[in-house]
Amino acid sequence: MNYSEPVLIEVAEMYFKQGLSQKTIAKQLNVSCPTVSRMIREIRESGIVEITIHRPETKNSCLLDLAKTVASKLKLKEVMVASQSSIGLLRKNMGKLCAEWLGSKLKEKTILGTAGGRSIASMTEFAEKAHYPIEIVSLMGGINSVNYNIHSDMVVWNISKQIGAVSHIIHSPAILADKNDVAAMKKNPVVSQVLSLFDKIDLAIVGIGSLNTGDSLLLQSDLLNRDEIDFLKRGEYIGEMCGRFFNRRGRELTGDIAERTVAITLKQLRKIPLVCLMASGPEKVEGIRIAAGAGFFNVLITSEATAKALLE
């Protein structure tokens, strides 16, 4: 028996959208349950309702293919792509991927370097206890921020507690007022010990800041004055990693600001065997491309949307 299309659409709305049972629908329409059952069968056969099953493995397969394509284009050792969602959930997905990657790379006496930032901090809750003695080094001094949990030293401290590692923190702001202050700071045995570990790091986890949008936490701090920030924004400098600025040609900023900075240099970062960059967002696409070409990192954890943008 064929039922009118308006009636079938009404039943489809009640059964598939509102989730009502066949018994409830039969009662509301004053028909028998077998009649409702026949209507639902006709709804399916007529194509009024289409049912699509999204298999997780299919989605994961697409993300893996996307990751391989990005890795090939940017000439990276490895790329991991987190499924797109809200910003908060995306950071958690990226954090979980990073924790899994880190767990697979840690070996006995590994020296790990980490910077600060929201993305890196998100991996802390997923990191598992290390089976070997591990050391963690802060890659840069502190940055004034309301959210202290995303500071480099706090991120190092939290990760060290989570995985049971020895932490090495730089007890200094990321940028000092005078380069002579940096020279004096380096004479401090505690600070100099941490800085001496930069050339011994086995793997690092870093973030990237965009100068065009002011996304860099360093630009949001009061460690740089207005003239210095204007100079960086109006010039050819495009991004910042570990407190170090780089231009569109992938060259690191030199001069007064660099000499006042207490952080690993991009030249040192390039020498680390594995550097994992956690970054997502349209404002960071250009910086990611340039940093990859300059060899500042060789592993990338990003979002699906950012990965696709990197291929454009």
Buried (B, 14 or more C-beta within 10 A) or exposed (E): EEBEEEEBEBBBEBBBEEEBEBEBBBEEBEBEBEBBEBBBEBBBEEEBBEEEEEEEEEEEEEBEEBBEBBBEEBEBEBBBBBBBEEEEEBBBBBBBBBBBBBBEBBEEEBBBBBBBBBBBBBBBEBBEEBEEEBBBBBBBBBBBBEEEEBBBBBBBBBBBEBBBBEBBBBBBBBBBEEBEBBEEBEEBEEBEEBBEBBEEBBBBBBBBBBBBEEBBBBBBBEBBEEEBBEBBEEEEBBBBBBBBBBBBEBBBBEEEBBBBBBBBBBEBBBEBEBBBBBBBBEBBBBBBBBBBEBBBBBBBBBBBBBBBBBEE
